[in-house]
Amino acid sequence: MKMTGLCTSLLLLASISASVADVGDFIPCLQFFYKSWPPKGLAGTPICQRYNNLYQFATLYSRPRRSAWFSAYLYSVPTGKRPKASWKYEPQLAYPSADGNMVPFLPGPVDMNIVESQAVDLDYINSTYSRGHLNPSLHHQTYQSRSATFTLTNVVPQKKWSNDGPWEVLELTVNKTLAAYCLGEAYIVTGIMPYQKEEHWMKNRVAVPEYLWSAYCCPNYNQSIPDRLKDAFPTFAAIGRNDPNSTEEIVPIDKTAKKEYRGYDVKQMSLDSLEMYLKDRFNTVISVFNEQCG
């Protein structure tokens, strides 16, 4: 290893070992945001998601909802098989002075402080919702970075027919597009939109989103992209339905879709359009990328 690389690694490890601020500040993990600029307009608890003493991605968490507003990460071309799900929790949400590494749930009762501070496995077991990744395993290269996505602070209650249907198609499409045409870093932010009038809850503990959204920023891309992808660079966005009974103003329903997937449509759109819908839903200006990835 070159000396500069060794020094950088030592400084990174030193900063991690000295820090107890993995929860509460994005400063240790600004590298996951375009130009080190987290999305603006949403309030929550920042989490620098650390696994095996390495920062893997960033999440803005809602303590009252026991779920995330968004997760932000750097895309890398995936290799190997999807890791077996080993679900984890964030100890610093319950104990601020705890080690910041995410911790796997063990068999048996869960510490009540952890139960109160965040979602746990029992919230999802025998519910009508799946664990919907915001930062998906599919968008990462190494086994460790893929395994790190299996933390309940990175998932939201998502209907199975969305998670295994149109939303999965979106994740696969983004993966294929970025792998083929993005020449540099690709920054992705994936988040949720709550119900507008009345919150929906899973087991009266975890808030259920009405929609999921995702956007990427790839400022350096292949200029010879096909015409069908001209609108996919440097930015791209989409919103997906999580409730088949929602109205169709934001995402219309394809009446010809397979019955099990009908009502879980995903609508691709510009970053401008996404931010317009976010502004309408949150009643405040939401900016996903610094200068819209400019």
Buried (B, 14 or more C-beta within 10 A) or exposed (E): EEEEEEEEEEEBEEEBEEBEBBBBBBEBBBEBBBEEBBBEBBEBBBBBBBBEEBBBBBBBBBEEBBBBBBBBBBBBEBEEEBBEEEBBBBBBBBEEEBBBBBBEBEEEEBEEEBBEBBBBEBBBEEBEBBBBBBBBBBBBEBBEBBBBBBBBBBBBBBBEBBBBBBBBEBBEBBBEBBBEBBEEBBBBBBBBBBBEEEEBEBBEBBBBBBBBBBBBBBBEBEEEBEEEBEEBBBBBBBBBBBBBEBEEEBBEBBEEBEEEBBBBBBBBBBBEBBBEBBBEBBEEEBBBBBEBBE
